[in-house]
Amino acid sequence: MAKVVSSKKKIAEKKEIKVNSILITQPRPETDKSPYFELAKKFDITVDFHAFIRVEGLSGKEFRKQRVDITEYTAIVFTSRSAVDHFFRICEELKVKVSQEMKYFCITEAVALYLQKFILYRKRKVFFSADGTTAGLLEIIGKHKNNEKFILPLSDSAKNDIAQFMIKHNVKYTEAALYRTVSNDITTVMSTGYDMIVFFSPYSVQTLFEHYPQFTQNGTLIGAFGPTTSKAVEDSGLRLDIKAPAPNSPSMVAALELFLVSVKQPSK
């Protein structure tokens, strides 16, 4: 017979969770105005940053070997700022002029706005997922699938659910590797020991097990941003404690705050 635990006891057990330090597996923000620092101050916790992965761009010569003629396409899908950076870097290196009629489909509004660095934003056709999810992006792509020929920039080793959607719905598209994802050394930071580790990419989860194949979670809390990252965490056998985006927490900071409120009183 299953053991029944009273609601009061569940709440008590939840409050016993210790969260005094969080490791964010991304580079440290460039300014001190990041909401992560506000979160650290509010709950009197330590929030450290260490990028588990880095992105290295492919050279123009490497890109040419894929035989992708950018001028033949009418639309492009961007799932990150890195993809935007490396696409326009390759175009500049190969002296490719992107058509003013090119349509841009972006995973989030932030990625869409980042295009302003390279194009006259208001004079271009730019679309983005309203809720910042892959599902939202796929819905928009689906509305244009019969009229466009898409380029899908990605890492040289990516497994992309957007590509699976394209295949399933007979969308005309071509994958174009623009960069490669490389693991960083995480030995020093992992030796510190954190109450929580937050991942933002499946590759970061992969990096953890590359350096620590025998890693056991024990009491370490795990957070993940994005469906593919969440899946990577669960597929690796780890317990996923915090998941974003969600209806009540569109960002990782919001998800962390909700969790901390439930287990830790804000600092006065």
C-alpha positions as MATLAB code, in Angstrom:
seq = 'MAKVVSSKKKIAEKKEIKVNSILITQPRPETDKSPYFELAKKFDITVDFHAFIRVEGLSGKEFRKQRVDITEYTAIVFTSRSAVDHFFRICEELKVKVSQEMKYFCITEAVALYLQKFILYRKRKVFFSADGTTAGLLEIIGKHKNNEKFILPLSDSAKNDIAQFMIKHNVKYTEAALYRTVSNDITTVMSTGYDMIVFFSPYSVQTLFEHYPQFTQNGTLIGAFGPTTSKAVEDSGLRLDIKAPAPNSPSMVAALELFLVSVKQPSK';
ca = [
       0.000    0.000    0.000;
       1.342    3.427   -0.920;
       2.345    5.604    1.968;
       0.126    8.662    2.376;
       1.933   11.855    3.330;
      -0.098   14.718    4.767;
      -0.096   18.044    2.933;
       1.458   19.721    5.992;
       4.326   17.252    5.964;
       4.867   17.768    2.226;
       5.153   21.523    2.759;
       7.567   20.997    5.638;
       9.726   18.703    3.517;
       9.731   21.206    0.681;
      10.927   23.991    2.946;
      13.850   21.834    4.027;
      15.337   21.991    0.524;
      18.603   23.901    0.710;
      19.301   26.491   -1.982;
      22.196   28.756   -1.070;
      24.145   28.532   -4.325;
      23.171   28.268   -7.991;
      25.400   27.601  -10.989;
      24.183   29.096  -14.270;
      25.847   27.254  -17.159;
      26.126   30.388  -19.285;
      28.639   33.255  -19.496;
      28.421   35.925  -16.820;
      26.181   38.832  -17.923;
      28.056   41.847  -19.229;
      26.296   44.253  -16.859;
      25.373   44.136  -13.190;
      21.762   44.920  -14.079;
      21.004   41.282  -14.882;
      17.884   39.936  -13.120;
      20.034   37.068  -11.865;
      21.910   39.470   -9.596;
      18.635   40.906   -8.337;
      17.495   37.363   -7.594;
      20.700   36.651   -5.667;
      20.246   39.776   -3.562;
      16.554   39.182   -2.932;
      17.072   35.658   -1.592;
      20.593   36.140   -0.185;
      22.097   33.390   -2.312;
      25.204   32.975   -4.461;
      24.655   32.871   -8.222;
      27.742   31.969  -10.241;
      28.194   31.726  -14.003;
      30.356   29.397  -16.034;
      29.719   28.602  -19.695;
      29.769   24.824  -20.178;
      29.995   25.252  -23.944;
      31.221   27.729  -26.513;
      30.389   28.246  -30.143;
      33.061   28.311  -32.856;
      32.128   29.499  -36.319;
      32.826   27.410  -39.397;
      35.025   29.086  -41.989;
      33.726   30.211  -45.351;
      35.688   27.353  -46.917;
      33.977   24.827  -44.655;
      30.577   26.344  -45.434;
      31.165   26.159  -49.212;
      31.622   22.398  -48.980;
      27.931   22.114  -48.060;
      26.993   23.557  -51.477;
      24.276   25.820  -50.037;
      23.539   28.862  -52.201;
      21.982   31.377  -49.788;
      20.580   33.460  -52.640;
      18.288   30.595  -53.669;
      16.278   30.780  -50.437;
      13.409   33.048  -49.440;
      13.286   32.464  -45.672;
      15.586   31.644  -42.784;
      14.976   30.269  -39.294;
      16.947   31.597  -36.323;
      16.830   29.820  -32.970;
      19.602   31.827  -31.292;
      21.662   34.996  -31.518;
      24.676   32.849  -32.326;
      22.924   31.604  -35.451;
      22.223   35.225  -36.470;
      25.849   36.260  -35.877;
      27.329   33.377  -37.827;
      24.881   33.609  -40.719;
      25.749   37.230  -41.433;
      29.444   36.553  -40.768;
      29.417   33.856  -43.442;
      27.527   36.146  -45.824;
      30.128   38.860  -45.339;
      33.031   36.453  -45.716;
      31.619   34.976  -48.919;
      30.399   38.384  -50.154;
      26.805   37.145  -50.374;
      24.153   39.852  -50.537;
      21.009   38.811  -48.685;
      17.837   39.726  -50.553;
      15.670   42.452  -49.059;
      12.742   40.067  -49.605;
      14.222   37.444  -47.259;
      11.804   36.491  -44.467;
      13.141   35.873  -40.953;
      11.517   33.401  -38.545;
      12.849   33.682  -34.983;
      12.376   31.618  -31.830;
      11.865   34.676  -29.601;
      11.238   38.386  -29.905;
      14.696   39.007  -28.410;
      16.331   37.079  -31.261;
      14.143   38.930  -33.767;
      15.152   42.320  -32.374;
      18.798   41.263  -32.462;
      18.479   41.290  -36.263;
      18.590   45.097  -36.057;
      22.347   44.725  -35.798;
      22.409   43.483  -39.407;
      19.261   44.576  -41.255;
      16.798   47.469  -41.512;
      14.378   45.735  -39.174;
      11.210   47.707  -39.929;
      11.655   47.240  -43.657;
      11.976   43.464  -43.466;
       9.481   40.666  -42.888;
      10.307   39.315  -39.439;
       8.247   36.760  -37.503;
       8.769   35.319  -34.021;
       7.171   32.885  -31.618;
       4.795   34.797  -29.339;
       5.585   32.625  -26.327;
       9.229   31.916  -27.112;
       8.660   28.188  -27.610;
       9.582   25.913  -30.494;
       5.896   25.019  -30.823;
       5.051   28.691  -31.305;
       7.739   29.051  -33.953;
       6.591   25.929  -35.788;
       3.042   27.257  -35.862;
       4.225   30.389  -37.674;
       6.423   28.400  -40.068;
       3.438   26.177  -40.822;
       1.456   29.172  -42.052;
       4.156   29.952  -44.624;
       5.319   26.449  -45.502;
       3.821   26.389  -48.998;
       5.268   29.669  -50.194;
       8.837   29.715  -48.910;
      12.128   27.904  -49.313;
      13.825   27.840  -45.907;
      17.404   27.782  -44.687;
      17.807   26.233  -41.248;
      21.143   27.299  -39.672;
      22.437   25.025  -36.946;
      25.444   23.524  -35.259;
      27.440   20.953  -37.184;
      26.211   18.241  -34.797;
      22.698   19.433  -33.979;
      19.611   17.250  -33.679;
      16.854   19.676  -34.470;
      13.129   19.193  -33.847;
      12.453   22.010  -36.312;
      14.052   19.898  -39.040;
      11.786   17.003  -38.067;
       8.776   19.304  -38.449;
       9.989   20.429  -41.884;
      10.316   16.840  -43.048;
       6.962   15.753  -41.646;
       5.095   18.635  -43.305;
       6.987   18.567  -46.611;
       8.443   22.039  -46.132;
      11.149   22.993  -48.614;
      14.254   23.542  -46.532;
      17.994   22.972  -46.328;
      20.109   22.620  -43.210;
      23.207   24.796  -43.129;
      25.892   24.206  -40.523;
      27.379   27.580  -39.567;
      29.128   26.780  -36.306;
      30.189   23.977  -34.017;
      29.552   23.569  -30.323;
      32.621   22.851  -28.193;
      32.790   21.807  -24.542;
      34.592   24.037  -22.043;
      36.621   22.791  -19.098;
      34.286   22.615  -16.089;
      36.606   20.868  -13.629;
      37.246   23.846  -11.370;
      33.679   25.103  -11.181;
      32.220   21.641  -10.549;
      34.627   21.068   -7.684;
      32.992   23.985   -5.855;
      29.731   22.149   -5.297;
      26.390   23.888   -5.902;
      22.922   23.326   -4.543;
      21.485   23.856   -8.019;
      22.733   23.671  -11.617;
      20.758   25.321  -14.419;
      21.164   24.187  -18.038;
      20.210   26.049  -21.216;
      21.334   23.624  -23.890;
      21.438   19.856  -24.439;
      25.150   20.292  -25.169;
      25.731   21.645  -21.658;
      24.202   18.475  -20.227;
      26.436   16.481  -22.558;
      29.475   18.428  -21.336;
      28.670   17.545  -17.732;
      28.794   13.835  -18.461;
      31.820   14.147  -20.739;
      33.814   15.475  -17.782;
      31.993   13.533  -15.074;
      30.591   10.302  -16.593;
      29.824    8.978  -13.113;
      28.000   12.117  -11.998;
      25.240   11.378   -9.523;
      22.653   13.969   -8.683;
      22.015   13.132   -5.033;
      20.542   16.312   -3.548;
      21.599   18.651   -6.356;
      18.643   20.475   -7.879;
      18.497   20.704  -11.670;
      16.875   23.418  -13.783;
      16.480   23.455  -17.568;
      15.377   26.052  -20.086;
      13.682   24.894  -23.262;
      12.070   21.589  -24.253;
      15.172   20.066  -25.841;
      17.285   20.876  -22.788;
      14.639   19.457  -20.460;
      14.531   16.276  -22.518;
      18.327   15.982  -22.436;
      18.291   16.288  -18.635;
      15.647   13.596  -18.252;
      17.199   11.314  -20.886;
      20.472   11.432  -18.969;
      18.693   10.026  -15.913;
      18.679   13.246  -13.893;
      15.673   14.512  -11.944;
      14.373   17.775  -13.411;
      13.282   20.110  -10.604;
      12.705   23.405  -12.456;
      11.475   23.713  -16.016;
      11.053   26.838  -18.138;
       9.464   28.398  -20.042;
       6.053   27.725  -18.525;
       2.761   29.660  -18.527;
       3.552   31.251  -15.161;
       7.292   31.568  -15.752;
       8.308   32.547  -19.293;
      11.945   33.055  -18.304;
      14.426   31.038  -16.264;
      14.703   33.858  -13.747;
      10.926   33.804  -13.230;
      10.971   30.017  -12.777;
      13.809   30.254  -10.269;
      12.020   32.951   -8.304;
       8.833   30.897   -8.071;
      10.836   27.930   -6.837;
      12.822   29.961   -4.319;
       9.660   31.535   -2.943;
       8.342   28.037   -2.280;
      11.430   26.870   -0.399;
      13.195   29.996    0.883;
      12.037   33.277    2.359;
      13.299   36.441    0.625;
      16.076   38.242    2.453;
      14.900   41.255    4.450;
];
